[in-house]
Amino acid sequence: MSKSLSPEAVEALRRLNDVGVGQQPPELAQSVAAELLASGLVAEASGGDVEITCNGRQYLSGDCD
């Protein structure tokens, strides 16, 4: 069963998924970043940013159970 995320968190995860190597990640609201971090779908990166994890990509693809 998929983790339940707010619509804002799902949209933020999609935006993070679209970030290419070397590109600046989008700025996220602190509450959205905290929700994604707590779900294990993103990890903290340098400079206080977050980056999508393999679990986050699986969540978006529907392979999450």
C-alpha atoms as an extended CHARMM CRD file, in Angstrom:
* protein
*
        65  EXT
         1         1  MET       CA              0.0000000000        0.0000000000        0.0000000000  PROA      1               0.0000000000
         2         2  SER       CA              1.3090000000        3.4720000000       -0.8910000000  PROA      2               0.0000000000
         3         3  LYS       CA              2.1190000000        6.0460000000        1.7330000000  PROA      3               0.0000000000
         4         4  SER       CA             -0.4690000000        8.7930000000        1.8020000000  PROA      4               0.0000000000
         5         5  LEU       CA              1.0120000000       12.1830000000        0.9050000000  PROA      5               0.0000000000
         6         6  SER       CA             -0.5290000000       15.6030000000        0.6600000000  PROA      6               0.0000000000
         7         7  PRO       CA             -1.1180000000       16.8900000000       -2.8780000000  PROA      7               0.0000000000
         8         8  GLU       CA              1.6080000000       19.5020000000       -2.3040000000  PROA      8               0.0000000000
         9         9  ALA       CA              4.1110000000       16.7860000000       -1.3540000000  PROA      9               0.0000000000
        10        10  VAL       CA              3.2750000000       14.6990000000       -4.4260000000  PROA      10              0.0000000000
        11        11  GLU       CA              3.7480000000       17.7360000000       -6.6880000000  PROA      11              0.0000000000
        12        12  ALA       CA              7.0490000000       18.5730000000       -4.9830000000  PROA      12              0.0000000000
        13        13  LEU       CA              8.2190000000       14.9840000000       -5.4510000000  PROA      13              0.0000000000
        14        14  ARG       CA              7.3720000000       15.1890000000       -9.1630000000  PROA      14              0.0000000000
        15        15  ARG       CA              9.3260000000       18.4510000000       -9.4710000000  PROA      15              0.0000000000
        16        16  LEU       CA             12.3150000000       16.8940000000       -7.6910000000  PROA      16              0.0000000000
        17        17  ASN       CA             12.1310000000       13.9250000000      -10.0450000000  PROA      17              0.0000000000
        18        18  ASP       CA             12.4910000000       16.2940000000      -13.0160000000  PROA      18              0.0000000000
        19        19  VAL       CA             15.7270000000       17.8610000000      -11.7150000000  PROA      19              0.0000000000
        20        20  GLY       CA             18.7380000000       16.9040000000      -13.8100000000  PROA      20              0.0000000000
        21        21  VAL       CA             22.2610000000       16.2880000000      -12.6100000000  PROA      21              0.0000000000
        22        22  GLY       CA             23.9190000000       19.5770000000      -11.7100000000  PROA      22              0.0000000000
        23        23  GLN       CA             20.6440000000       21.5170000000      -11.7240000000  PROA      23              0.0000000000
        24        24  GLN       CA             19.4250000000       23.4440000000       -8.7020000000  PROA      24              0.0000000000
        25        25  PRO       CA             16.5160000000       21.6340000000       -7.0020000000  PROA      25              0.0000000000
        26        26  PRO       CA             13.2700000000       23.5530000000       -6.5350000000  PROA      26              0.0000000000
        27        27  GLU       CA             12.7630000000       25.3170000000       -3.2370000000  PROA      27              0.0000000000
        28        28  LEU       CA             10.1770000000       23.5300000000       -1.1090000000  PROA      28              0.0000000000
        29        29  ALA       CA              8.0730000000       24.7320000000        1.7760000000  PROA      29              0.0000000000
        30        30  GLN       CA              9.5680000000       23.5190000000        5.0430000000  PROA      30              0.0000000000
        31        31  SER       CA              6.4190000000       21.5350000000        5.8900000000  PROA      31              0.0000000000
        32        32  VAL       CA              6.4790000000       19.7520000000        2.5080000000  PROA      32              0.0000000000
        33        33  ALA       CA             10.1740000000       18.9220000000        2.8070000000  PROA      33              0.0000000000
        34        34  ALA       CA              9.5730000000       17.5940000000        6.3370000000  PROA      34              0.0000000000
        35        35  GLU       CA              6.7090000000       15.3980000000        5.1110000000  PROA      35              0.0000000000
        36        36  LEU       CA              8.8510000000       13.9410000000        2.3280000000  PROA      36              0.0000000000
        37        37  LEU       CA             11.8420000000       13.4290000000        4.6380000000  PROA      37              0.0000000000
        38        38  ALA       CA              9.6600000000       11.6720000000        7.2200000000  PROA      38              0.0000000000
        39        39  SER       CA              8.3490000000        9.3570000000        4.4820000000  PROA      39              0.0000000000
        40        40  GLY       CA             11.8650000000        8.5000000000        3.3340000000  PROA      40              0.0000000000
        41        41  LEU       CA             11.1470000000        9.7140000000       -0.1930000000  PROA      41              0.0000000000
        42        42  VAL       CA             13.8230000000       12.4190000000       -0.1530000000  PROA      42              0.0000000000
        43        43  ALA       CA             17.1680000000       12.8420000000        1.5850000000  PROA      43              0.0000000000
        44        44  GLU       CA             18.9520000000       15.9240000000        2.8180000000  PROA      44              0.0000000000
        45        45  ALA       CA             21.5260000000       17.2450000000        0.3840000000  PROA      45              0.0000000000
        46        46  SER       CA             24.1790000000       19.9170000000        0.6720000000  PROA      46              0.0000000000
        47        47  GLY       CA             23.0850000000       23.4640000000        1.3350000000  PROA      47              0.0000000000
        48        48  GLY       CA             19.9090000000       22.4010000000        3.1400000000  PROA      48              0.0000000000
        49        49  ASP       CA             18.2270000000       21.2120000000       -0.0570000000  PROA      49              0.0000000000
        50        50  VAL       CA             16.5940000000       17.8210000000       -0.4830000000  PROA      50              0.0000000000
        51        51  GLU       CA             16.9680000000       15.3130000000       -3.2980000000  PROA      51              0.0000000000
        52        52  ILE       CA             14.7030000000       12.4910000000       -4.3630000000  PROA      52              0.0000000000
        53        53  THR       CA             15.6720000000        8.9640000000       -3.3090000000  PROA      53              0.0000000000
        54        54  CYS       CA             15.1350000000        5.6400000000       -5.0570000000  PROA      54              0.0000000000
        55        55  ASN       CA             12.1060000000        5.1730000000       -2.7980000000  PROA      55              0.0000000000
        56        56  GLY       CA             10.7470000000        8.4970000000       -4.0300000000  PROA      56              0.0000000000
        57        57  ARG       CA             11.1330000000        7.4340000000       -7.6610000000  PROA      57              0.0000000000
        58        58  GLN       CA              9.4280000000        4.1160000000       -6.8850000000  PROA      58              0.0000000000
        59        59  TYR       CA              6.5670000000        5.9810000000       -5.2130000000  PROA      59              0.0000000000
        60        60  LEU       CA              6.0140000000        8.0520000000       -8.3540000000  PROA      60              0.0000000000
        61        61  SER       CA              6.1690000000        5.0250000000      -10.6390000000  PROA      61              0.0000000000
        62        62  GLY       CA              3.5650000000        3.1690000000       -8.5840000000  PROA      62              0.0000000000
        63        63  ASP       CA              5.9340000000        0.3610000000       -7.6040000000  PROA      63              0.0000000000
        64        64  CYS       CA              5.6440000000        1.2490000000       -3.9220000000  PROA      64              0.0000000000
        65        65  ASP       CA              3.8670000000       -1.3090000000       -1.7320000000  PROA      65              0.0000000000
